[in-house]
Amino acid sequence: MAELTFYSGTMDCGKSTLALQLDHNHRARGRVGRVFTSHDRAGQATLSSRLGLAVPATEVDDSLHFWEHVVTELTQGGRIDYLVCDEAQFYTRDQVEQLAKIADELDIDVFCFGILTDFRTRMFDGSARLVELADRMLPLQVEALCWCGERATHNARTEDGEMVTEGEVIVVGDVDDPQRPRPSVGYEVLCRRHHRRRMTAESAKAAALSPDVLPFP
């Protein structure tokens, strides 16, 4: 029986690298698959890793209907043995339900990769539904590290060097003041303690240089 599997972890833990490796391994054994992603760092319709590897992919937006997409290919004579679905946290709940239906009704393995929570420490809709529906949920074994060296458990967003905990989940250019330059947006993984304190690597460095720094991290 085909399964819906969810590989989860924080940023920088190798999710996209594993997705690429899994796709390679299955293709090397003669299986035929399709690759999907959403808002990849390399741009639309590309699944990439920070190691520099990349493959073409189908871009997932809210209008993509996985069930209809796959059934259309099959009825036109295509072969699909598995799906690799990266950045699954950005999928809608309905799209995740379609992926479960594909595994159950079409006997196609579905491998999803994504992070559980956003920079506000709230679960993404797609990830929440995957937790509810997946046959297996597998945390990635490669642990991302906070700047302090502890295991990173939270994803943080910075704007103009300052950590923020409010705003749109996906930033396109959230600038309220048209006269204000677009903020420099970055992401960083932190342990819970430093996420709670809003202490990024940059702010920790600044604090260490301050004469008023407290005697604890």
C-alpha positions as CSV (number, residue, x, y, z in Angstrom):
1,M,0.0,0.0,0.0
2,A,1.2,3.5,-0.8
3,E,1.8,5.9,2.1
4,L,1.6,9.6,2.8
5,T,4.9,10.4,4.6
6,F,5.8,13.7,6.2
7,Y,9.4,14.6,6.8
8,S,9.6,17.6,9.1
9,G,12.3,19.8,10.7
10,T,13.4,23.4,11.2
11,M,15.0,25.5,8.5
12,D,18.6,24.4,7.7
13,C,18.1,20.8,8.6
14,G,18.4,19.4,5.1
15,K,14.7,18.9,4.1
16,S,15.2,19.9,0.5
17,T,18.5,18.0,0.2
18,L,16.7,14.9,1.4
19,A,13.8,15.5,-1.0
20,L,16.3,15.7,-3.9
21,Q,18.1,12.5,-2.7
22,L,14.9,10.6,-2.3
23,D,13.8,11.6,-5.8
24,H,17.2,10.5,-7.2
25,N,17.1,7.2,-5.4
26,H,13.7,6.3,-6.7
27,R,14.5,7.3,-10.3
28,A,17.7,5.2,-10.1
29,R,15.5,2.2,-9.4
30,G,13.3,2.9,-12.4
31,R,10.4,4.5,-10.7
32,V,8.7,7.5,-12.2
33,G,7.8,10.5,-10.1
34,R,6.7,14.1,-10.1
35,V,8.3,16.9,-8.0
36,F,6.4,19.8,-6.5
37,T,7.5,22.8,-4.5
38,S,6.3,26.2,-3.3
39,H,8.1,29.5,-2.8
40,D,11.5,27.9,-3.2
41,R,14.6,30.1,-2.6
42,A,15.7,29.5,-6.2
43,G,12.5,30.9,-7.6
44,Q,9.3,29.4,-9.1
45,A,9.1,25.8,-10.5
46,T,12.5,24.8,-8.9
47,L,13.3,22.5,-6.0
48,S,16.7,23.5,-4.7
49,S,18.9,22.9,-1.6
50,R,21.5,25.1,0.1
51,L,24.1,22.7,-1.2
52,G,23.6,24.0,-4.7
53,L,21.6,21.1,-6.1
54,A,18.3,21.8,-8.0
55,V,15.8,20.1,-10.2
56,P,12.7,21.4,-12.2
57,A,9.5,21.2,-10.3
58,T,5.8,22.1,-10.5
59,E,5.0,25.2,-8.6
60,V,2.2,24.8,-6.0
61,D,-0.1,27.7,-5.5
62,D,-3.6,27.7,-3.9
63,S,-5.2,27.0,-7.3
64,L,-3.3,23.7,-7.9
65,H,-5.6,20.7,-7.5
66,F,-3.3,17.7,-6.9
67,W,-6.0,15.1,-7.5
68,E,-7.1,16.5,-10.8
69,H,-3.5,17.2,-11.9
70,V,-2.4,13.6,-11.2
71,V,-5.6,12.0,-12.6
72,T,-5.3,14.0,-15.8
73,E,-1.7,12.8,-16.4
74,L,-2.7,9.2,-15.7
75,T,-5.7,9.2,-18.1
76,Q,-3.4,10.6,-20.8
77,G,-1.2,7.6,-20.5
78,G,1.4,9.0,-18.0
79,R,3.0,6.9,-15.3
80,I,3.4,8.2,-11.8
81,D,4.8,6.0,-9.0
82,Y,5.5,8.7,-6.4
83,L,5.2,12.4,-5.6
84,V,7.9,14.5,-3.9
85,C,6.3,17.6,-2.3
86,D,8.7,20.1,-0.9
87,E,7.7,23.2,1.2
88,A,4.5,21.4,2.1
89,Q,3.9,23.8,4.9
90,F,2.6,26.3,2.3
91,Y,0.0,23.9,0.9
92,T,-3.6,24.4,1.8
93,R,-5.4,21.9,4.1
94,D,-7.5,20.8,1.1
95,Q,-4.4,20.1,-1.0
96,V,-3.0,17.9,1.8
97,E,-6.3,16.0,1.8
98,Q,-5.9,15.5,-2.0
99,L,-2.5,14.1,-1.4
100,A,-3.8,11.6,1.1
101,K,-6.5,10.6,-1.4
102,I,-3.9,10.1,-4.1
103,A,-2.0,7.7,-1.8
104,D,-5.2,5.8,-0.8
105,E,-7.1,5.7,-4.1
106,L,-4.3,5.7,-6.7
107,D,-1.7,3.7,-4.7
108,I,0.9,6.4,-5.4
109,D,3.5,7.1,-2.6
110,V,3.5,10.7,-1.5
111,F,6.6,12.2,0.3
112,C,6.1,15.6,1.8
113,F,8.8,17.8,3.3
114,G,8.2,20.9,5.4
115,I,8.6,22.9,8.6
116,L,6.0,22.7,11.3
117,T,5.8,26.2,12.6
118,D,6.3,29.7,11.3
119,F,8.4,32.6,12.7
120,R,5.5,33.3,15.2
121,T,5.8,29.7,16.5
122,R,2.4,28.8,15.1
123,M,1.8,25.8,13.0
124,F,1.3,26.2,9.2
125,D,-2.1,25.0,7.9
126,G,-0.4,22.5,5.6
127,S,1.8,21.1,8.3
128,A,-1.0,20.8,10.8
129,R,-3.1,18.8,8.3
130,L,-0.1,16.6,7.5
131,V,0.4,15.8,11.2
132,E,-3.3,14.8,11.3
133,L,-3.3,12.6,8.1
134,A,0.2,11.3,7.4
135,D,0.8,7.5,7.7
136,R,4.2,8.4,9.0
137,M,5.8,11.6,10.4
138,L,9.6,11.5,10.4
139,P,11.7,14.2,12.0
140,L,14.9,14.8,10.2
141,Q,18.0,13.5,11.9
142,V,20.3,16.3,11.0
143,E,19.8,18.9,13.7
144,A,20.1,22.6,12.9
145,L,21.9,24.6,15.6
146,C,21.2,27.9,17.3
147,W,24.0,30.5,17.4
148,C,24.7,29.4,21.0
149,G,25.3,25.8,19.9
150,E,22.1,24.3,21.3
151,R,19.7,22.4,19.1
152,A,17.5,24.9,17.1
153,T,13.8,24.3,17.5
154,H,12.3,27.6,16.3
155,N,12.4,29.6,13.1
156,A,12.9,33.3,13.4
157,R,12.4,36.2,11.0
158,T,14.5,39.4,11.1
159,E,13.7,42.7,9.5
160,D,16.4,45.3,9.3
161,G,18.4,43.2,11.7
162,E,15.7,43.0,14.4
163,M,13.7,39.9,15.2
164,V,10.0,40.2,14.5
165,T,7.1,38.0,15.7
166,E,4.2,39.6,13.8
167,G,3.4,40.0,10.1
168,E,2.4,38.0,7.1
169,V,3.6,34.4,7.0
170,I,5.0,34.9,3.5
171,V,6.7,38.3,3.0
172,V,6.4,39.8,-0.5
173,G,7.1,43.3,0.6
174,D,5.2,44.3,3.7
175,V,6.1,48.0,3.8
176,D,3.4,50.2,5.4
177,D,5.2,53.5,4.7
178,P,5.8,53.9,1.0
179,Q,8.7,56.3,1.8
180,R,10.4,53.7,3.9
181,P,12.9,51.5,2.1
182,R,11.9,47.9,1.8
183,P,13.2,46.1,4.9
184,S,16.0,43.6,4.6
185,V,14.3,40.3,5.5
186,G,16.2,37.3,6.8
187,Y,15.6,34.0,8.6
188,E,17.5,32.3,11.4
189,V,17.0,29.2,13.5
190,L,17.1,29.6,17.3
191,C,16.7,27.5,20.4
192,R,13.5,28.2,22.3
193,R,15.2,30.3,25.0
194,H,16.8,32.7,22.5
195,H,13.7,32.8,20.3
196,R,11.7,33.8,23.4
197,R,14.3,36.5,24.2
198,R,14.4,37.6,20.6
199,M,18.1,37.2,20.7
200,T,19.5,36.5,17.2
201,A,23.2,35.9,16.4
202,E,23.5,39.6,15.5
203,S,21.9,40.9,18.6
204,A,23.9,38.6,20.8
205,K,27.1,39.9,19.2
206,A,26.0,43.4,19.8
207,A,25.1,42.6,23.4
208,A,28.5,41.0,24.0
209,L,30.2,44.3,22.9
210,S,28.0,46.4,25.2
211,P,29.4,47.5,28.6
212,D,25.9,46.9,30.1
213,V,25.6,43.3,29.1
214,L,24.1,41.0,31.7
215,P,26.3,38.1,32.9
216,F,24.1,35.4,31.3
217,P,23.2,34.5,27.7
